[in-house]
Amino acid sequence: MQRKIIVAGSHGVIGRAAALRLAGQPDTQVYGLSRRVEPSIDGVEAISVDLTRADQVREALGGVRDVTHIVFGAYIEKATAAEKSELNTLILRNLLDVAEVTSPGLRHITFYQGGKAYGADLGPFKTPAREDDPRLMPPNFYYDQEDLLRERQRGKDWSFTALRPEAVCGFAVGNPMNLSMVIAVYAAISKELGIPLRFPGTEAAYRALYQVTSADILAEAADWAGQTPAAGNGIFNITNGDYFRWRHMWPRIARMFDMDCADPVPTPLATYMTDKGPLWERMTEKYGLQPIAYERIASWQFGDFIFNSGFDNISSTIKARQAGFQACIDTEDMFDGLFRQLRADRIIPPLS
């Protein structure tokens, strides 16, 4: 066995894709850490653990020895930036405290940052964003996790890589940052109600340049980072490799659902979609969908955040390409493939 990998946060959209990708590689054993172990992930040994509790981490992982790689995709949402930073740094520290003792041959740690490193959550920012852009005013848990790794790495043989995606799109339930699920469920409900698919955000967001990251592309980047010396101790923007405007993409998404597309109307999803639980239950029975609780299937607050960002959000991926990572995907093809897979897996209704 050449690689023994811990994937923390294996039931999130990022961690799940990484676990699936890595488990499919030869000579690789993957342990998936999450508070819940269901649904199972093919080829991944699930370990239920609360990373906020150091004693539980020691108990759950004390017997997992000789780990070579860690992919840290765990994340806990909190109300304030300071609380978020404190807690998300704590869970990384708790994992390191155990892994460094049980796995002296540790080689590499991959962790994730994102657009908040550039201020994408605050307002218009310098674009294209580059990895060498200066930091913003703290607190920011990306910076604190990075600083922790740099501090712990001194005198050690392992290296780390930070990957910076934007609006990751894949499949996971109960994950607050999964744009594809927001769009899919919003479109399915709109179609069931017999209304056209309207972009629910602002006119400015409809026209701004935007980018997203396929969870599969990001998983490939994690695999690459753990085996590529040029990625060691580096930070890399990872996106699909193209840019788009919702005003052009949205009508194409409507066609993927065999729906008409109408002019955008700013419609707060957190207000207008929260009462659709009973409708979703009826749709689940009607179309034989997987019985996933409505409150776990999409985050309308996250959708509102993305669809109301009325400024360009683009980052340069030249650094990753110069280091050897060439994977990319056309975003329209990504959306089409994801929606087809969601139908095949009975997450959303079939086309009628």
NUVOGU-15893 format. One line per field, with one value per residue (C-alpha): residue number from 0; z negated, x negated, y negated; residue in three letters; chain. Coordinates in Angstrom, 3 decimals, decimal comma. Example, Ala and Ser with C-alpha at 12.3 -4.5 7.8 and 13.67 -1.06 7.14 Angstrom:
2
seq = (0_1)
z = (-7,800_-7,140)
x = (-12,300_-13,670)
y = (4,500_1,060)
type = (ALA_SER)
mol = (A_A)
END
This chain:
352
seq = (0_1_2_3_4_5_6_7_8_9_10_11_12_13_14_15_16_17_18_19_20_21_22_23_24_25_26_27_28_29_30_31_32_33_34_35_36_37_38_39_40_41_42_43_44_45_46_47_48_49_50_51_52_53_54_55_56_57_58_59_60_61_62_63_64_65_66_67_68_69_70_71_72_73_74_75_76_77_78_79_80_81_82_83_84_85_86_87_88_89_90_91_92_93_94_95_96_97_98_99_100_101_102_103_104_105_106_107_108_109_110_111_112_113_114_115_116_117_118_119_120_121_122_123_124_125_126_127_128_129_130_131_132_133_134_135_136_137_138_139_140_141_142_143_144_145_146_147_148_149_150_151_152_153_154_155_156_157_158_159_160_161_162_163_164_165_166_167_168_169_170_171_172_173_174_175_176_177_178_179_180_181_182_183_184_185_186_187_188_189_190_191_192_193_194_195_196_197_198_199_200_201_202_203_204_205_206_207_208_209_210_211_212_213_214_215_216_217_218_219_220_221_222_223_224_225_226_227_228_229_230_231_232_233_234_235_236_237_238_239_240_241_242_243_244_245_246_247_248_249_250_251_252_253_254_255_256_257_258_259_260_261_262_263_264_265_266_267_268_269_270_271_272_273_274_275_276_277_278_279_280_281_282_283_284_285_286_287_288_289_290_291_292_293_294_295_296_297_298_299_300_301_302_303_304_305_306_307_308_309_310_311_312_313_314_315_316_317_318_319_320_321_322_323_324_325_326_327_328_329_330_331_332_333_334_335_336_337_338_339_340_341_342_343_344_345_346_347_348_349_350_351)
z = (0,000_1,217_-0,103_-3,196_-3,147_-5,664_-4,104_-6,757_-5,958_-3,634_-3,433_-2,204_1,488_1,540_-0,741_0,884_4,352_3,054_1,214_4,290_6,534_4,206_3,358_7,056_7,418_7,213_4,014_2,034_-1,158_-2,185_-5,583_-5,502_-8,626_-9,303_-12,149_-10,166_-8,273_-6,058_-3,143_-2,564_0,030_2,232_1,281_-1,726_-5,327_-7,282_-10,723_-12,761_-14,753_-16,104_-15,282_-17,829_-20,628_-21,053_-23,200_-20,572_-17,814_-19,830_-20,444_-16,858_-15,105_-17,586_-15,671_-12,214_-11,800_-9,068_-7,235_-4,324_-3,258_-4,757_-2,703_-5,053_-3,784_-7,148_-7,842_-10,567_-9,972_-12,760_-13,081_-13,304_-11,520_-14,850_-16,002_-12,596_-12,644_-16,177_-15,627_-12,161_-13,278_-16,331_-14,302_-12,100_-15,171_-16,837_-13,771_-13,468_-17,158_-16,575_-13,014_-13,709_-16,567_-14,832_-11,393_-11,522_-7,777_-6,922_-3,533_-2,605_-3,741_-1,294_-2,634_-1,102_-1,044_1,419_2,636_-0,876_-0,818_1,746_0,203_2,506_-0,440_-1,204_2,128_5,363_5,267_7,557_10,509_11,789_8,241_7,841_5,126_4,277_3,613_0,090_-2,816_-4,067_-7,569_-9,926_-11,316_-8,415_-9,113_-5,830_-7,047_-10,529_-9,227_-6,856_-9,655_-11,860_-9,150_-8,510_-12,231_-12,680_-9,574_-10,919_-11,161_-9,642_-6,402_-5,271_-2,971_-2,434_0,412_0,209_2,998_3,684_5,579_6,166_5,727_5,772_7,721_7,061_5,003_1,246_-1,036_-4,185_-2,767_-2,947_0,068_3,031_5,851_8,196_5,657_5,135_8,879_9,381_6,576_7,427_11,071_10,179_7,875_10,396_13,043_10,716_10,094_13,825_13,804_15,960_14,644_13,546_12,313_8,684_8,133_9,078_12,560_11,684_10,736_13,890_16,001_13,997_14,925_12,740_12,338_10,556_9,669_10,424_7,342_9,628_10,919_7,325_6,329_9,174_7,922_4,421_5,888_7,951_5,035_2,838_5,399_7,088_5,562_7,413_5,384_2,040_-0,307_2,416_2,837_6,073_7,527_8,937_11,145_14,212_16,342_18,011_17,088_17,838_17,225_15,765_18,466_20,980_18,798_17,262_20,485_21,163_17,705_18,370_21,504_19,424_17,501_20,596_19,140_20,454_19,223_18,199_17,267_13,902_10,846_7,545_5,405_2,019_1,983_-1,797_-1,941_0,987_0,820_-2,890_-2,705_0,116_-2,164_-1,847_1,932_2,023_-0,052_2,502_5,344_3,577_3,453_6,929_8,687_6,414_5,247_2,460_-0,872_-1,677_-4,115_-2,383_-4,870_-4,064_-0,297_0,491_-1,228_-0,021_-1,946_0,033_3,266_2,315_1,596_5,025_7,017_5,453_5,983_8,550_9,427_11,414_9,626_11,579_10,531_12,414_12,633_14,440_11,352_11,139_14,870_14,683_11,859_14,032_13,216_16,533_15,750_16,871_17,910_19,811_17,160_19,282_19,767_16,021_15,139_17,736_16,454_12,821_13,474_15,475_12,603_10,056_12,125_12,489_8,699_8,064_6,275_8,567_10,820_14,292_17,383_18,411)
x = (0,000_-1,751_0,721_2,890_5,094_7,382_10,131_11,669_15,193_15,868_19,614_19,276_19,286_15,495_14,544_16,905_15,506_11,940_12,627_14,212_11,366_8,615_10,297_10,369_6,600_4,276_2,398_4,455_6,460_8,858_10,384_13,332_13,885_17,315_19,765_22,088_21,085_24,161_24,519_21,479_18,862_17,543_14,054_13,833_13,568_15,880_14,917_17,449_15,714_16,385_13,213_14,042_13,389_9,712_10,485_12,799_10,229_7,614_9,991_11,291_7,942_5,483_5,443_5,159_1,412_-1,106_1,071_-0,818_1,616_4,365_7,033_8,710_12,160_13,923_15,717_18,020_20,192_20,417_22,122_19,057_15,709_13,867_15,901_15,504_11,754_11,325_13,364_12,091_8,497_9,221_10,493_7,402_5,144_6,954_6,411_2,752_2,122_3,073_1,830_-1,661_-2,042_-0,557_-1,993_-5,627_-5,875_-3,233_-4,097_-1,505_1,573_4,034_6,524_8,978_9,380_11,533_12,787_13,021_9,227_9,637_12,685_15,300_17,699_17,137_17,695_15,884_12,268_9,238_9,644_8,271_7,376_3,878_2,394_-0,170_2,453_2,004_4,082_7,160_8,045_8,373_10,034_10,136_9,956_8,142_5,215_5,266_5,292_2,448_0,433_1,017_-0,318_-3,357_-4,115_-3,633_-5,663_-8,939_-11,496_-9,063_-9,279_-5,699_-4,515_-1,110_0,926_3,821_6,399_8,668_11,868_14,918_18,539_17,872_20,447_21,014_23,281_23,632_26,583_26,496_23,646_24,062_21,893_23,117_24,382_25,421_27,898_29,413_29,986_31,261_33,821_34,927_35,444_37,281_39,687_40,255_41,075_43,454_45,245_45,545_43,579_40,568_37,040_36,139_32,727_33,544_30,745_29,927_29,482_25,885_25,134_26,902_24,435_21,195_18,430_18,399_16,624_17,260_15,277_16,351_15,950_14,378_11,775_11,026_10,670_8,225_6,287_6,085_4,736_2,214_1,105_0,339_-2,010_-3,620_-6,724_-5,978_-2,754_-4,523_-3,895_-2,007_1,379_3,286_6,518_8,519_11,545_13,099_10,834_13,550_15,713_19,359_22,212_25,454_27,377_25,919_25,736_29,222_31,208_28,997_29,701_33,421_33,072_31,396_34,685_36,908_38,186_38,917_36,648_38,119_36,559_34,775_36,655_34,772_36,397_34,810_34,594_34,266_37,734_39,551_38,175_38,399_42,101_41,644_40,909_44,407_44,243_40,861_42,264_45,066_42,533_40,400_43,333_44,599_41,256_39,777_36,914_34,502_36,090_33,739_35,112_35,858_33,863_30,759_30,916_29,960_28,871_31,004_28,907_25,852_27,802_28,830_25,215_24,033_26,943_26,642_22,901_23,087_19,395_16,873_15,499_12,605_9,235_6,092_5,241_1,927_-0,112_1,460_0,970_-2,660_-3,085_-1,612_2,106_3,964_7,444_10,398_14,031_16,536_18,941_22,035_21,014_20,403_23,902_25,493_23,580_24,381_28,113_28,158_26,429_28,862_31,744_30,091_29,528_33,171_32,213_34,315_37,249_36,692_37,414_41,023)
y = (0,000_-3,151_-5,714_-5,739_-8,840_-10,513_-12,636_-14,879_-16,063_-13,146_-13,791_-17,367_-18,214_-18,686_-15,800_-13,300_-13,952_-13,739_-10,477_-8,907_-10,017_-8,820_-5,510_-4,711_-5,028_-1,999_-1,205_-3,699_-3,234_-5,987_-6,740_-9,122_-11,222_-12,672_-12,960_-10,699_-7,577_-7,242_-7,188_-5,014_-5,934_-3,136_-2,069_-4,390_-3,203_-5,489_-6,760_-8,698_-11,421_-14,896_-16,803_-19,501_-16,989_-16,150_-13,098_-11,665_-12,267_-10,380_-7,499_-7,274_-7,659_-6,216_-2,943_-4,535_-4,449_-5,203_-7,715_-9,261_-12,006_-14,135_-15,890_-18,347_-19,312_-19,608_-22,857_-24,169_-27,225_-29,804_-33,182_-35,410_-35,398_-35,153_-32,127_-30,498_-30,987_-29,679_-26,528_-25,611_-26,051_-23,904_-20,945_-21,014_-21,184_-18,281_-16,109_-17,088_-16,351_-12,726_-12,179_-13,470_-10,970_-7,927_-8,651_-9,752_-9,084_-11,707_-13,215_-15,802_-17,749_-19,293_-21,831_-24,263_-28,006_-29,956_-33,288_-34,701_-34,841_-37,638_-39,292_-37,788_-37,761_-41,440_-43,164_-43,988_-42,849_-42,895_-40,539_-38,317_-37,277_-35,867_-33,716_-36,391_-39,061_-40,473_-39,234_-41,047_-42,200_-39,201_-37,173_-34,753_-31,021_-30,377_-32,418_-30,919_-27,349_-28,176_-29,783_-26,748_-24,440_-26,617_-26,634_-22,888_-22,100_-23,489_-20,716_-18,178_-16,219_-16,791_-19,562_-21,162_-22,635_-25,098_-24,877_-27,844_-26,951_-29,110_-27,923_-24,181_-22,185_-18,499_-16,288_-16,228_-16,762_-18,841_-20,903_-24,682_-25,525_-23,517_-25,702_-22,908_-21,511_-24,963_-25,359_-21,802_-21,880_-25,444_-24,439_-21,218_-23,058_-25,839_-23,253_-21,419_-24,727_-25,327_-28,572_-29,486_-29,385_-32,894_-33,944_-34,847_-37,352_-40,916_-42,338_-43,192_-39,573_-38,384_-40,349_-39,994_-37,576_-34,497_-31,164_-27,877_-24,765_-21,211_-19,012_-16,413_-18,893_-19,895_-16,231_-15,704_-18,731_-17,216_-13,985_-15,960_-18,140_-15,155_-13,631_-16,648_-18,240_-21,495_-21,819_-21,560_-24,489_-26,338_-27,995_-27,405_-28,758_-25,837_-26,542_-24,960_-27,137_-29,228_-32,212_-32,932_-35,341_-34,061_-35,969_-33,528_-30,414_-30,639_-30,066_-27,037_-25,671_-26,136_-24,016_-21,298_-21,074_-21,460_-24,742_-28,190_-30,959_-34,313_-37,645_-37,699_-38,924_-39,405_-36,715_-35,989_-32,211_-32,107_-33,679_-32,100_-28,552_-27,811_-26,896_-24,366_-21,401_-19,864_-20,259_-18,541_-15,659_-15,226_-15,366_-12,764_-10,355_-11,223_-10,702_-8,030_-10,224_-9,390_-10,404_-13,290_-15,868_-19,153_-21,212_-19,156_-19,155_-22,767_-25,967_-28,847_-31,356_-30,285_-30,641_-34,163_-35,050_-33,847_-35,247_-38,694_-39,153_-41,923_-42,153_-40,149_-37,091_-35,613_-34,248_-33,350_-29,640_-30,147_-29,234_-25,767_-25,227_-26,240_-23,721_-20,980_-20,829_-20,978_-19,602_-21,727_-21,375_-23,490_-24,774_-24,237_-20,609_-20,334_-21,555_-19,277_-16,258_-16,997_-17,391_-14,136_-12,349_-13,798_-12,439_-9,030_-8,914_-9,937_-13,129_-15,331_-14,329_-12,888_-14,958_-14,541)
type = (MET_GLN_ARG_LYS_ILE_ILE_VAL_ALA_GLY_SER_HIS_GLY_VAL_ILE_GLY_ARG_ALA_ALA_ALA_LEU_ARG_LEU_ALA_GLY_GLN_PRO_ASP_THR_GLN_VAL_TYR_GLY_LEU_SER_ARG_ARG_VAL_GLU_PRO_SER_ILE_ASP_GLY_VAL_GLU_ALA_ILE_SER_VAL_ASP_LEU_THR_ARG_ALA_ASP_GLN_VAL_ARG_GLU_ALA_LEU_GLY_GLY_VAL_ARG_ASP_VAL_THR_HIS_ILE_VAL_PHE_GLY_ALA_TYR_ILE_GLU_LYS_ALA_THR_ALA_ALA_GLU_LYS_SER_GLU_LEU_ASN_THR_LEU_ILE_LEU_ARG_ASN_LEU_LEU_ASP_VAL_ALA_GLU_VAL_THR_SER_PRO_GLY_LEU_ARG_HIS_ILE_THR_PHE_TYR_GLN_GLY_GLY_LYS_ALA_TYR_GLY_ALA_ASP_LEU_GLY_PRO_PHE_LYS_THR_PRO_ALA_ARG_GLU_ASP_ASP_PRO_ARG_LEU_MET_PRO_PRO_ASN_PHE_TYR_TYR_ASP_GLN_GLU_ASP_LEU_LEU_ARG_GLU_ARG_GLN_ARG_GLY_LYS_ASP_TRP_SER_PHE_THR_ALA_LEU_ARG_PRO_GLU_ALA_VAL_CYS_GLY_PHE_ALA_VAL_GLY_ASN_PRO_MET_ASN_LEU_SER_MET_VAL_ILE_ALA_VAL_TYR_ALA_ALA_ILE_SER_LYS_GLU_LEU_GLY_ILE_PRO_LEU_ARG_PHE_PRO_GLY_THR_GLU_ALA_ALA_TYR_ARG_ALA_LEU_TYR_GLN_VAL_THR_SER_ALA_ASP_ILE_LEU_ALA_GLU_ALA_ALA_ASP_TRP_ALA_GLY_GLN_THR_PRO_ALA_ALA_GLY_ASN_GLY_ILE_PHE_ASN_ILE_THR_ASN_GLY_ASP_TYR_PHE_ARG_TRP_ARG_HIS_MET_TRP_PRO_ARG_ILE_ALA_ARG_MET_PHE_ASP_MET_ASP_CYS_ALA_ASP_PRO_VAL_PRO_THR_PRO_LEU_ALA_THR_TYR_MET_THR_ASP_LYS_GLY_PRO_LEU_TRP_GLU_ARG_MET_THR_GLU_LYS_TYR_GLY_LEU_GLN_PRO_ILE_ALA_TYR_GLU_ARG_ILE_ALA_SER_TRP_GLN_PHE_GLY_ASP_PHE_ILE_PHE_ASN_SER_GLY_PHE_ASP_ASN_ILE_SER_SER_THR_ILE_LYS_ALA_ARG_GLN_ALA_GLY_PHE_GLN_ALA_CYS_ILE_ASP_THR_GLU_ASP_MET_PHE_ASP_GLY_LEU_PHE_ARG_GLN_LEU_ARG_ALA_ASP_ARG_ILE_ILE_PRO_PRO_LEU_SER)
mol = (A_A_A_A_A_A_A_A_A_A_A_A_A_A_A_A_A_A_A_A_A_A_A_A_A_A_A_A_A_A_A_A_A_A_A_A_A_A_A_A_A_A_A_A_A_A_A_A_A_A_A_A_A_A_A_A_A_A_A_A_A_A_A_A_A_A_A_A_A_A_A_A_A_A_A_A_A_A_A_A_A_A_A_A_A_A_A_A_A_A_A_A_A_A_A_A_A_A_A_A_A_A_A_A_A_A_A_A_A_A_A_A_A_A_A_A_A_A_A_A_A_A_A_A_A_A_A_A_A_A_A_A_A_A_A_A_A_A_A_A_A_A_A_A_A_A_A_A_A_A_A_A_A_A_A_A_A_A_A_A_A_A_A_A_A_A_A_A_A_A_A_A_A_A_A_A_A_A_A_A_A_A_A_A_A_A_A_A_A_A_A_A_A_A_A_A_A_A_A_A_A_A_A_A_A_A_A_A_A_A_A_A_A_A_A_A_A_A_A_A_A_A_A_A_A_A_A_A_A_A_A_A_A_A_A_A_A_A_A_A_A_A_A_A_A_A_A_A_A_A_A_A_A_A_A_A_A_A_A_A_A_A_A_A_A_A_A_A_A_A_A_A_A_A_A_A_A_A_A_A_A_A_A_A_A_A_A_A_A_A_A_A_A_A_A_A_A_A_A_A_A_A_A_A_A_A_A_A_A_A_A_A_A_A_A_A_A_A_A_A_A_A_A_A_A_A_A_A_A_A_A_A_A_A_A_A_A_A_A_A_A_A_A_A_A_A_A_A_A_A_A_A)
END
